[in-house]
Amino acid sequence: MMWTWTRSRTCAVLAVIAALVFGAWPASAQEPIKIGFGMALTGGLAAGGKSCVIAMQLWADDVNKKGGLLGRKVQLVYYDDQTKGATVPGIYSKLLDVDKVHFVVSGYGTNLIAPAMPIVMERKLVFPALFGLANNEKHNYPGYFQIMPAGPRPALDWTNTFLEVAIRQTPKAQTIAIVGADAEYPHNAIAGMRENVKKAGLKVVYDSFYPPTTVDFTPIARAIKALNPDIVFVASYPPDTAGMVLAAHEVGLRPKLFGGGMVGLQFAALLTKLGPKLNGIVNYDFWVPEPTLKFPGIDEFLKRYQAQAAKEGVDPLGHYLPPWAYSYVQVLGQAIEGTKSLDQQKVAEYIRSKEHDTIVGKVKFGGNGEWAQSRVLQVQFQGIDSGDIAQFHKPGKRVVLWPEKFKSGNIIYPYEKALK
């Protein structure tokens, strides 16, 4: 009897050892499901990248509190891409070959998504992407899913909303100046704007790119002012966005409509820096605290995000990137649970075929991985009297002009009227 008990115990011990070696272990004790990505934690997009990591970790915490995915905890594995496209291939190779992540998602921004695409496509991975403009236009890769609500024709739909606002105003605009940084996102945006301008019948009086290293924008603003365009469309990244706004005020640039594609006017740092100089600018956005955009879960998420952001010293508003960073991994998690699988192709097909409930509303992807329907907002800055951050928590400062479904107020037109 004693020998039998000892043999049984020995067998049990050997079974445990085998489970540890070969992975035959209950789901609760399995390794976590690892999701890997590069993210801008330093460099020009660091403010946005850091806020994204907070949002994504909040999602992982939420999932893990509910038992994880497929009974396994979720773990985020990420590295600083330094806002440099050259670092991205190495990061994703390391995530896949060394860290052995189960899924990858993109970092933030068009320029950082593009260099990851060849690796993702070669390995046939599902690839949720965060705020890339037209990254999949040339590839048409079926595993690509982009959370930014640009629409099925991203470059065209992105910029068309700005013109939709412009052509509805009186006196009618006749001429346009187009300017942007010589980089991936501005090139894509401006290519779309050029096509939309042709359809609208506007005359282009200025069309130029400036080097990304530009620090003095007054010569550009003066050159545009000399041509007196009705509309000035700017496609820029945060440092040059601030430079263009300041230069416009310095030289007295007063078109009927000014803005369009300026990245950075969604971040607290620039909102507080520019203050009243923002008044009158009409620019793209994706979520602002207007009563027409109260999606289920968004307020609760922002409350938690803002508490964490205050501790870590990052964007205290979190209106622009964080809800979308939460949502693109939210969609991935729903697909993993929905398929009960870690199979890349099954997860991709699930994402493609379903409508997803997220904190930014319902999300449905089209065949090219972009939103099936555009929801790019055009908002106008109104009534800003200081650089106090508190005012941007409230409605009425970034009034939604377009699309009509989410409109929350009327435009002040022309631009100059909003400056008074």
C-alpha positions, -999 to 999 in steps of 0.1 A, spaced: 0 0 0 28 24 9 47 15 -23 15 22 -44 10 56 -27 46 65 -33 45 55 -69 13 75 -74 29 106 -58 60 101 -80 38 100 -111 20 131 -100 53 149 -95 65 138 -129 33 150 -145 39 184 -129 74 185 -143 61 175 -177 35 202 -176 61 228 -168 84 216 -196 59 210 -223 32 235 -215 4 211 -206 -9 232 -178 -43 247 -169 -53 279 -187 -51 300 -155 -13 291 -152 -4 295 -189 19 323 -201 1 355 -207 -11 365 -242 16 391 -252 8 420 -274 38 439 -287 44 473 -302 68 502 -307 57 535 -294 71 571 -294 82 576 -258 109 601 -269 111 625 -299 85 647 -315 55 624 -309 65 614 -273 37 633 -256 11 614 -276 29 581 -274 32 582 -236 -6 589 -233 -13 559 -256 7 536 -233 -14 547 -203 -46 541 -222 -35 506 -235 -24 496 -200 -59 507 -187 -74 483 -212 -50 455 -202 -59 461 -165 -96 460 -174 -93 427 -193 -72 411 -166 -96 421 -138 -122 401 -157 -100 370 -161 -80 379 -191 -85 367 -227 -92 330 -232 -85 325 -195 -50 340 -198 -37 373 -186 -28 400 -211 7 415 -211 19 445 -231 54 444 -244 67 476 -259 98 496 -268 106 533 -275 107 539 -313 120 574 -306 97 588 -332 121 575 -358 109 552 -386 144 537 -388 140 521 -354 107 503 -362 118 472 -382 143 463 -355 117 467 -327 91 445 -345 117 418 -353 127 417 -317 91 415 -305 84 386 -328 117 366 -327 129 373 -292 99 382 -271 77 358 -290 46 381 -287 13 366 -299 1 398 -316 15 431 -327 -2 464 -330 13 496 -345 28 526 -328 13 560 -332 13 578 -365 16 573 -402 54 576 -403 59 549 -377 33 525 -391 48 525 -426 81 508 -417 64 480 -398 42 470 -427 67 449 -446 74 427 -416 37 424 -408 28 414 -443 57 390 -447 46 371 -416 9 374 -424 0 390 -391 -32 408 -381 -22 444 -376 -44 469 -358 -30 504 -365 -32 537 -346 -37 569 -366 -21 561 -399 -33 580 -430 -35 558 -461 -7 534 -450 -25 505 -467 -33 522 -500 -4 507 -519 -4 473 -501 -41 465 -497 -31 441 -470 -61 422 -456 -48 420 -421 -45 458 -416 -72 476 -395 -69 513 -388 -87 528 -358 -87 564 -370 -121 572 -385 -107 585 -418 -131 565 -440 -128 541 -469 -108 566 -490 -86 578 -463 -66 606 -480 -97 619 -498 -122 615 -469 -98 630 -444 -94 663 -462 -128 665 -478 -145 673 -445 -125 706 -443 -137 715 -478 -173 705 -469 -172 732 -443 -156 757 -466 -180 754 -496 -210 760 -474 -200 794 -463 -208 829 -477 -190 847 -492 -179 817 -512 -142 808 -512 -125 808 -546 -88 802 -539 -67 780 -516 -31 778 -504 -18 743 -495 12 738 -473 27 709 -453 58 692 -440 79 671 -463 69 638 -445 46 608 -450 14 621 -433 14 655 -450 22 640 -484 -8 617 -481 -31 644 -468 -21 669 -494 -25 644 -522 -61 639 -511 -66 676 -507 -54 683 -543 -80 658 -557 -108 673 -535 -98 709 -546 -102 699 -583 -136 686 -577 -146 717 -557 -134 740 -585 -110 760 -563 -79 777 -577 -47 767 -560 -25 798 -555 2 782 -533 12 745 -530 45 737 -512 62 714 -487 87 727 -462 116 706 -446 107 689 -414 136 707 -397 120 741 -404 119 763 -372 110 797 -387 76 798 -404 72 835 -409 86 834 -445 60 808 -454 32 828 -438 43 860 -456 45 842 -489 10 829 -485 -3 863 -472 10 880 -504 -12 857 -525 -43 865 -503 -60 830 -506 -95 825 -492 -85 792 -476 -52 781 -461 -49 743 -456 -20 732 -434 -9 695 -429 17 696 -401 31 679 -370 30 694 -335 62 715 -336 54 731 -370 17 734 -362 27 758 -333 51 775 -356 25 781 -383 -1 794 -359 23 818 -344 37 829 -378 1 835 -390 -5 859 -362 28 876 -365 23 885 -402 -14 891 -400 -25 862 -422 -63 864 -425 -79 840 -449 -116 832 -447 -107 797 -434 -75 785 -418 -64 751 -405 -75 717 -417 -48 691 -410 -28 704 -382 -16 677 -358 -11 690 -323 -41 713 -318 -56 683 -300 -29 682 -273 -30 701 -240 5 713 -244 -3 733 -276 -38 743 -264 -23 760 -233 6 774 -253 -14 790 -280 -45 800 -260 -65 828 -277 -44 825 -309 -64 793 -316 -97 812 -320 -112 808 -354 -90 779 -366 -111 751 -381 -92 718 -378 -98 680 -378 -104 661 -346 -119 628 -336 -134 634 -302 -141 666 -281 -162 671 -250 -193 682 -269 -227 668 -260 -231 652 -294 -202 628 -288 -211 611 -255 -204 575 -263 -209 548 -237 -178 544 -215 -159 574 -227 -164 596 -197 -155 569 -172 -124 561 -193 -113 597 -194 -117 601 -156 -94 571 -150 -69 582 -177 -67 618 -164 -60 606 -129 -31 584 -142 -19 611 -166 -16 636 -137 8 612 -119 29 606 -150 30 642 -162 15 635 -197 -14 651 -216 -39 659 -189 -69 660 -213 -65 628 -232 -92 636 -257 -73 629 -288 -52 597 -288 -60 578 -255 -96 568 -263 -85 554 -297 -54 537 -282 -78 520 -258 -102 511 -286 -78 495 -311 -67 470 -285 -103 467 -274 -112 455 -309 -83 431 -309 -94 417 -276 -130 413 -287 -117 394 -318 -96 370 -297 -125 362 -274 -149 361 -303 -129 335 -322 -116 317 -291 -83 316 -309 -49 331 -313 -49 323 -350 -39 354 -370 -62 348 -399 -92 339 -378 -88 370 -357 -84 392 -388 -115 378 -404 -135 384 -372 -123 420 -371 -132 425 -407 -167 410 -406 -181 424 -373 -192 457 -360 -174 465 -328 -186 483 -297 -159 506 -283 -155 537 -261 -153 558 -293 -186 544 -306 -194 516 -330 -165 507 -354 -169 489 -387 -140 483 -410 -142 483 -448 -123 459 -471 -91 480 -470 -90 481 -432 -102 517 -430 -135 527 -415 -164 517 -437 -177 553 -432 -157 585 -425 -162 602 -391 -135 628 -393 -147 659 -373 -141 695 -382 -141 716 -351 -136 754 -346 -119 770 -317 -142 796 -302 -142 819 -272 -108 809 -258 -96 837 -235 -65 823 -220 -42 793 -218 -61 778 -188 -64 741 -193 -97 739 -174 -117 755 -202 -109 727 -226 -126 702 -204 -159 720 -211 -181 721 -242 -182 751 -264 -145 757 -269 -141 732 -298 -174 733 -316 -182 705 -339 -191 718 -374 -190 686 -394 -204 660 -399 -240 672 -395 -248 642 -373 -225 654 -346 -227 691 -351 -228 710 -318 -227 747 -330 -223 772 -358 -191 784 -375 -178 819 -370 -169 830 -405 -147 844 -419 -118 835 -396 -110 871 -388 -143 875 -369 -134 849 -344 -102 868 -335 -121 898 -321 
